[in-house]
Amino acid sequence: MPDLRDPRGVRHTLVVVLALAACAVLTGARSLLAVGEWIADAPPQVLQAIGACPDPPQ
């Protein structure tokens, strides 16, 4: 029987996560919250260049 629940989140490799965090810190993020906000506000082109898949338009 297939699992019909909505999958939550996206799995990224460690390299992508560290690259995103490094970019956020280099642009001025000083807390985990600020890093998350920077990633959420990053343009899709930046996310693709780093290797993360941007959220699809809703």
N, C-alpha and C positions, 0 to 999 in steps of 0.2 A: 504494500500500500504506500503510495507516495506521500511525502510530508507536505501538506498544503499550507503550513504556516509561512508567513512572510519572513524571508531571511533578513536579518538585521546587520547593518554595517558592511564594510568592505574590508577584505584582508589585504594588507599591503606588506611588501617585504621590509625587512629591517633597514635595508639601504634607503628605501624610499622614505620611511618614517624619519630616519636620521637626517636625510637631505632636507626634508620639509622643516624639521626643527632647526637645522642650521641656518637655512634661509630666513626663517622667522627671527632668529636671534640676531643675525647680521643686519636685519632691517629695524632692530630696536625692541623686539619682544623680550621682556625680562621675567615673565612668569609663564607657567603652564597654560593659564587662561589666555594670556596674550598670544602665545604660540597657536593655540586652537583658533582664536579669532583671526589671526593672520592667515592661517590655512583656509578657514571658511570664506574669507574675503578675497583670496588669491584668484586671479583670472584663470580661466580654463587653460589658456595657452601656457601659463607658468606651470600649472600642475602637470600638463602633458609633457613639458620639457623635463621636469624632474622625474617623471615616470609614474605618477599617480593618475588614476582615472578620475576625471572630474565627474561630479554628479550630473546625471542627465537632466535636461530641462523638464520642469513639471508643469 
